[in-house]
Protein backbone atom coordinates (compact mmCIF):
# COMPACT_ATOMS: atom_id res chain seq x y z
CA UNK A 1 0.00 0.00 0.00
CA UNK A 2 1.19 3.47 -0.87
CA UNK A 3 0.21 5.95 1.82
CA UNK A 4 -0.29 9.56 0.74
CA UNK A 5 -0.53 10.63 4.36
CA UNK A 6 1.63 10.92 7.45
CA UNK A 7 -0.10 10.21 10.75
CA UNK A 8 -1.24 13.46 12.29
CA UNK A 9 -0.74 15.44 9.09
CA UNK A 10 -1.91 15.61 5.52
CA UNK A 11 0.11 15.87 2.34
CA UNK A 12 -1.50 18.49 0.16
CA UNK A 13 -1.09 17.50 -3.48
CA UNK A 14 -2.36 20.82 -4.81
CA UNK A 15 -4.55 23.73 -3.80
CA UNK A 16 -7.51 25.33 -5.49
CA UNK A 17 -8.65 28.85 -4.65
CA UNK A 18 -11.47 29.34 -7.18
CA UNK A 19 -12.47 32.99 -6.82
CA UNK A 20 -12.86 32.87 -3.07
CA UNK A 21 -9.39 32.95 -1.61
CA UNK A 22 -10.44 29.84 0.30
CA UNK A 23 -8.04 26.99 -0.28
CA UNK A 24 -9.20 23.42 -0.76
CA UNK A 25 -7.04 20.37 -1.33
CA UNK A 26 -7.12 18.95 -4.85
CA UNK A 27 -5.67 15.96 -6.63
CA UNK A 28 -5.31 15.66 -10.41
CA UNK A 29 -5.44 12.59 -12.63
CA UNK A 30 -4.84 11.89 -16.30
CA UNK A 31 -7.63 10.14 -18.18
CA UNK A 32 -8.00 9.03 -21.79
CA UNK A 33 -10.17 12.11 -22.42
CA UNK A 34 -8.36 14.79 -20.48
CA UNK A 35 -7.45 15.84 -16.96
CA UNK A 36 -9.68 15.07 -14.00
CA UNK A 37 -9.33 17.26 -10.93
CA UNK A 38 -10.97 16.33 -7.64
CA UNK A 39 -11.48 19.10 -5.10
CA UNK A 40 -12.03 18.05 -1.50
CA UNK A 41 -14.54 20.48 0.00
CA UNK A 42 -14.98 18.34 3.12
CA UNK A 43 -17.32 15.84 4.80
CA UNK A 44 -19.00 14.16 1.80
CA UNK A 45 -18.73 17.17 -0.52
CA UNK A 46 -16.52 17.00 -3.60
CA UNK A 47 -16.10 18.72 -6.94
CA UNK A 48 -14.98 16.79 -10.02
CA UNK A 49 -13.67 19.06 -12.77
CA UNK A 50 -13.42 17.34 -16.14
CA UNK A 51 -13.29 18.85 -19.64
CA UNK A 52 -14.48 22.21 -18.30
CA UNK A 53 -17.41 20.54 -16.52
CA UNK A 54 -17.97 21.18 -12.81
CA UNK A 55 -19.56 18.12 -11.22
CA UNK A 56 -20.61 18.59 -7.59
CA UNK A 57 -21.19 15.76 -5.13
CA UNK A 58 -23.45 16.37 -2.09
CA UNK A 59 -22.98 20.15 -1.68
CA UNK A 60 -23.08 21.22 1.98
CA UNK A 61 -23.14 24.91 2.86
CA UNK A 62 -21.40 24.59 6.23
CA UNK A 63 -18.18 23.74 4.44
CA UNK A 64 -17.80 26.51 1.87
CA UNK A 65 -19.29 29.70 0.52
CA UNK A 66 -20.97 28.15 -2.50
CA UNK A 67 -21.96 31.57 -3.83
CA UNK A 68 -18.31 32.06 -4.78
CA UNK A 69 -17.80 28.65 -6.38
CA UNK A 70 -18.29 27.91 -10.09
CA UNK A 71 -21.78 27.16 -11.34
CA UNK A 72 -22.53 23.46 -11.57
CA UNK A 73 -22.84 21.58 -14.83
CA UNK A 74 -23.98 18.55 -12.85
CA UNK A 75 -24.93 17.86 -9.24
CA UNK A 76 -25.11 14.32 -7.84
CA UNK A 77 -26.96 13.82 -4.57
CA UNK A 78 -26.60 10.50 -2.74
CA UNK A 79 -29.55 10.85 -0.36
CA UNK A 80 -31.83 13.30 1.40
CA UNK A 81 -30.03 13.81 4.74
CA UNK A 82 -29.27 17.50 5.28
CA UNK A 83 -25.48 17.11 5.29
CA UNK A 84 -25.72 15.63 1.77
CA UNK A 85 -28.76 17.43 0.40
CA UNK A 86 -28.48 21.10 1.29
CA UNK A 87 -30.92 23.03 -0.89
CA UNK A 88 -29.45 26.38 0.16
CA UNK A 89 -26.02 25.38 -1.14
CA UNK A 90 -27.55 23.80 -4.23
CA UNK A 91 -29.43 26.98 -5.11
CA UNK A 92 -26.18 28.96 -5.04
CA UNK A 93 -24.49 26.80 -7.68
CA UNK A 94 -27.41 25.71 -9.84
CA UNK A 95 -27.91 27.22 -13.27
CA UNK A 96 -30.28 26.68 -16.14
CA UNK A 97 -27.81 24.19 -17.61
CA UNK A 98 -27.36 22.16 -14.41
CA UNK A 99 -28.17 18.46 -14.59
CA UNK A 100 -29.36 16.91 -11.34
CA UNK A 101 -28.78 13.23 -10.58
CA UNK A 102 -30.63 12.25 -7.43
CA UNK A 103 -32.84 9.89 -5.48
CA UNK A 104 -36.63 9.97 -5.55
CA UNK A 105 -36.88 11.70 -2.15
CA UNK A 106 -34.54 14.47 -3.28
CA UNK A 107 -36.44 14.93 -6.54
CA UNK A 108 -39.69 15.31 -4.60
CA UNK A 109 -38.20 18.36 -2.89
CA UNK A 110 -36.29 19.87 -5.82
CA UNK A 111 -39.11 19.30 -8.33
CA UNK A 112 -36.51 18.74 -11.04
CA UNK A 113 -33.75 16.37 -12.05
CA UNK A 114 -33.12 12.80 -13.10
CA UNK A 115 -34.11 10.15 -10.58
CA UNK A 116 -31.82 7.13 -10.38
CA UNK A 117 -32.71 4.01 -8.46
CA UNK A 118 -30.21 1.41 -7.27
CA UNK A 119 -28.93 -0.40 -10.36
CA UNK A 120 -29.83 2.30 -12.88
CA UNK A 121 -27.22 3.33 -15.45
CA UNK A 122 -27.40 6.58 -17.41
CA UNK A 123 -25.10 8.70 -19.55
CA UNK A 124 -25.42 12.49 -19.30
CA UNK A 125 -23.15 14.93 -21.17
CA UNK A 126 -20.83 12.04 -21.99
CA UNK A 127 -20.50 11.02 -18.33
CA UNK A 128 -21.62 7.48 -17.54
CA UNK A 129 -23.22 7.14 -14.11
CA UNK A 130 -24.27 3.96 -12.33
CA UNK A 131 -26.36 4.09 -9.14
CA UNK A 132 -25.08 1.61 -6.55
CA UNK A 133 -27.00 0.65 -3.38
CA UNK A 134 -26.00 2.42 -0.15
CA UNK A 135 -27.39 1.18 3.15
CA UNK A 136 -26.73 -0.06 6.67
CA UNK A 137 -26.79 -3.66 7.79
CA UNK A 138 -25.30 -3.35 11.28
CA UNK A 139 -25.68 0.22 12.49
CA UNK A 140 -29.21 1.20 13.48
CA UNK A 141 -31.20 3.81 15.36
CA UNK A 142 -32.58 3.20 18.84
CA UNK A 143 -35.86 2.09 17.28
CA UNK A 144 -34.09 -0.67 15.37
CA UNK A 145 -34.31 1.03 11.96
CA UNK A 146 -31.08 1.35 9.97
CA UNK A 147 -29.63 4.84 9.67
CA UNK A 148 -29.79 4.36 5.90
CA UNK A 149 -32.42 1.84 4.74
CA UNK A 150 -31.83 -0.28 1.67
CA UNK A 151 -33.25 1.12 -1.55
CA UNK A 152 -33.40 4.77 -0.42
CA UNK A 153 -29.90 6.16 -1.02
CA UNK A 154 -27.39 5.81 -3.82
CA UNK A 155 -23.71 5.51 -4.25
CA UNK A 156 -22.46 6.39 -7.75
CA UNK A 157 -19.85 4.97 -10.10
CA UNK A 158 -18.89 7.83 -12.41
CA UNK A 159 -16.89 7.10 -15.56
CA UNK A 160 -14.75 9.90 -16.99
CA UNK A 161 -12.57 8.84 -19.87
CA UNK A 162 -10.99 5.56 -18.81
CA UNK A 163 -11.31 6.23 -15.07
CA UNK A 164 -14.06 4.91 -12.80
CA UNK A 165 -14.73 6.88 -9.62
CA UNK A 166 -16.88 5.32 -6.90
CA UNK A 167 -18.64 7.71 -4.52
CA UNK A 168 -20.13 5.38 -1.92
CA UNK A 169 -22.55 7.72 -0.13
CA UNK A 170 -23.64 6.71 3.37
CA UNK A 171 -23.31 2.96 3.55
CA UNK A 172 -21.59 -0.01 5.12
CA UNK A 173 -19.45 -2.66 3.44
CA UNK A 174 -22.43 -4.18 1.67
CA UNK A 175 -22.25 -7.07 -0.83
CA UNK A 176 -22.98 -4.77 -3.78
CA UNK A 177 -19.94 -2.66 -2.89
CA UNK A 178 -17.66 -5.64 -2.46
CA UNK A 179 -18.70 -6.93 -5.91
CA UNK A 180 -17.53 -3.80 -7.74
CA UNK A 181 -14.77 -4.20 -10.32
CA UNK A 182 -12.20 -1.99 -12.03
CA UNK A 183 -12.61 0.98 -9.70
CA UNK A 184 -9.77 3.45 -10.09
CA UNK A 185 -10.73 5.89 -7.30
CA UNK A 186 -13.01 5.11 -4.37
CA UNK A 187 -14.49 7.31 -1.65
CA UNK A 188 -15.66 5.23 1.32
CA UNK A 189 -17.38 6.76 4.39
CA UNK A 190 -15.82 6.08 7.78
CA UNK A 191 -17.94 7.71 10.46
CA UNK A 192 -19.65 5.94 13.36
CA UNK A 193 -22.39 5.25 14.12
CA UNK A 194 -23.78 6.14 10.71
CA UNK A 195 -21.50 4.37 8.24
CA UNK A 196 -18.36 2.23 8.53
CA UNK A 197 -15.66 1.44 11.03
CA UNK A 198 -12.07 1.41 9.75
CA UNK A 199 -12.33 -2.39 9.84
CA UNK A 200 -15.36 -2.29 7.53
CA UNK A 201 -13.60 0.07 5.13
CA UNK A 202 -10.55 -2.19 5.06
CA UNK A 203 -12.76 -5.24 4.44
CA UNK A 204 -14.48 -3.54 1.52
CA UNK A 205 -11.26 -2.21 0.01
CA UNK A 206 -9.61 -5.61 0.15
CA UNK A 207 -12.64 -7.07 -1.64
CA UNK A 208 -13.00 -4.75 -4.65
CA UNK A 209 -9.42 -3.39 -4.65
CA UNK A 210 -9.66 0.23 -5.81
CA UNK A 211 -6.38 1.59 -7.13
CA UNK A 212 -6.77 4.73 -4.97
CA UNK A 213 -8.80 4.88 -1.76
CA UNK A 214 -9.97 8.05 -0.03
CA UNK A 215 -11.76 7.55 3.28
CA UNK A 216 -14.26 10.40 3.52
CA UNK A 217 -17.16 11.66 5.67
CA UNK A 218 -14.78 11.01 8.56
CA UNK A 219 -16.29 12.76 11.58
CA UNK A 220 -13.93 12.11 14.49
CA UNK A 221 -12.57 8.81 13.18
CA UNK A 222 -8.91 8.09 13.89
CA UNK A 223 -7.46 7.60 10.39
CA UNK A 224 -4.36 5.89 11.77
CA UNK A 225 -6.48 2.75 12.12
CA UNK A 226 -7.21 2.43 8.41
CA UNK A 227 -3.57 3.16 7.64
CA UNK A 228 -2.55 0.27 9.88
CA UNK A 229 -5.21 -2.10 8.54
CA UNK A 230 -4.12 -1.57 4.92
CA UNK A 231 -0.38 -1.22 5.46
CA UNK A 232 0.34 -4.58 3.83
CA UNK A 233 -2.01 -4.14 0.87
CA UNK A 234 0.46 -2.99 -1.76
CA UNK A 235 -2.07 -2.53 -4.57
CA UNK A 236 -4.08 0.22 -2.84
CA UNK A 237 -2.88 3.82 -2.71
CA UNK A 238 -4.50 5.10 0.49
CA UNK A 239 -4.86 8.88 0.59
CA UNK A 240 -6.03 10.77 3.66
CA UNK A 241 -7.55 14.18 3.01
CA UNK A 242 -9.40 16.74 5.16
CA UNK A 243 -12.88 15.24 4.87
CA UNK A 244 -14.24 15.56 8.42
N, C-alpha and C positions, 0 to 999 in steps of 0.2 A: 504494500500500500504506500502510495505517495501521500504525504501529509502537507497540505498547503496551509498549515497553521502551526504555531508554537503555543503550548499551553500557557494560558493567561494573556495571550496577545493574538493579534490578527495580522496576517500579511495582506496588505492592500495591493491588489494587482494593478488597479488604475482608479482614477477618481473622475466623477462626472459632476459638473456644476450646473448644467442646464443654464437657465437664465436667473437662477435664484441666489447664487453664491453659496447655497447649501451643498455640501459634498456628500456623495454617496459612493460606496464601493462599486466597481464594475469589473467584470471579466469579459474578455473578447475571445471569439472562436472563429476559425475559418470554416466555411461550409462550401459545398459545391456550387452554391449560387450567391456567394458573397459573405461579408462579415456579419456575424451575429454578436451583439453586445447585450449582456445581461446586467441590469442595474438592480442592486439590492436595496430597496427602499426600507425594508425591515418587516419583522413579524412574518406574514405570509404574502407581502406585497412586493411585486417585481415588475420590472419593465424589460421587455425583449425588444431590441431595436434591430430590424432586419430589412435591408433594401429600402431604407427611408420610411419604413412602417414602424409605428410605435404601438406595441402590443402590451397592454396592462393586464396584470394578474391581481385580482382581489384588492383594489385600491382601498386604502384606509387612511382617513384624514388626520388621525392622531400622529402620523409618522412623517408627514411632509405637507408643505403648502402646495396643494395640487393646482391652485390657480396660476402658479408660476411654472408648471410643468407643461411639456408639449401636449397638444391635443391628441386624443387617442384615435388611431385607425381601427383598433380592435380592443375590446375589453372582455376578458374571460373571468367569470365569477364561479367559484367552486360550490358555494352554498349560501344560504340566507342569513347566517349569523353575522351580527353587526361588525365584527372585526374582519370580515371578508366581503361583506356587501354593505358598503357605506354610500348611501345615495348622495349625500352631500359632496363627498369626494368625486363620485362618478359625474355629477352634474358640472363640476369644474373642468373636467377634461373631455366630456362628450362633445361631439360636433355632429353636423348633419351627416357626415360620411361615416361615423363610427358604427362598427359592427359589434353587436353584443352577442356573446356566447354564454349561455346561462342555464340554470335549472328552472323547472316549472314554477317553483315558489318565487324565485327572483323575477321571472317574467311577469307574474301576476302583479307585482309591485311596480315594475318599470313600465309595463304596458307596451313593451317593444322588445325586439331581439329574437334570436334563434334559440329555441329550447332544445337542449340535448339531454337525452336520457342515457343511463348507463348502457354502454355498448354501441351507441350511435357513432357514426363516422361521417364527417362532412369536410369539404374543402371550401374555404372562403379566401378570396384574394390570393390564391395560390398556396395558402397555408392549410395543410391537412391537419385535422383535429379529431382525435378519438376520445370519447368520454369513457372513463374508467370508473368502476364503483369506488366509493370512499365511505367507510363505515366502521363502527366499533363492534367488536366481538366481546371483549373483556371489560372495558371501562364503561361504567353506567352511572346514571343519576341515582339519588337515594330512593326514587320510586321504582328502580329496576329497569328503566328505559335507557337504552344506549345514548350517549351524548350525540352520536351521529347515526341515525337509523339507516339501515340498508335501503338503497333505492332513492334516497333523497338528495344526497350530494354527489358531486363529480370530482374525480381527478381528471387531468387531461394529458394526453400524449400529443405534443405539437411537433410537426415535422417541418423543418426549415432546411431547404437544400437536402443534404445527405445526413443531417443531424436530427435525432429524435430526443426531445426534451420532455421529461415526465414531471408534471406538477401534481403531487399526490393529493392536495387538499387535506382536509381533516379526516384521518383514517388510522387504522392499525395495520399490522402486517398481514393483510387479508390474502386469501388464495389468489384472487385476481391480480393483485400486485406481484406476488411471487412468480406468477406465470408469464410476466412480461418478458419480451426479448428485444435485443438490439437497442437498448436504451443508452444513449451517449451521455446524457446529463440528467440526473434525478434530484428532485427536491422532496425530502421526506420529513414530515413533521415529528418533532420530538419534544412534547410538552404534556406533562401529566397534570390532571388526570384525563385530559381530553383526547389525547392521541397516543403516541408511542413512547415507551421507555427506550433508552439507548440499546438495550438488549433486543427489543423488537425491531429497531431500525437495522441493527447489525444482522439479524436473522433475515430480514427482507433483502438487504443488500447482497448478502451471500447467496441468496436464491436467484435473483435476476441479474446480478452483476453489472450494474451501470459502470461505465468507464469513469465518470466523475460523479461524486456524491456530495450534495450540499444538505446537511441537516438544516431545517428551517422551522419557523414558528416555534422558537426555542423556549420562551418563557424564562424560567430560572434554572433550566437544565444544565448540569455540569457536563460540558462537551468533552472533558478529558476522558469520560467513560467510553464514548463512542470511538475516540482515538485509540484507546487501549484495546477495545473489542475487535477493531479492524486492523490492528498493527501488523498482523501477519498475512493480510489479504493483499497481495502485491498488485492485483489487477485493478484495484479501485483507488482512484485519486480522491481522497477525502479532503474537502475544502470547508473550513469553518469561516463563516462570515457573520456580520452583525445583524442577526435576524431574530432578535428577542421578541 
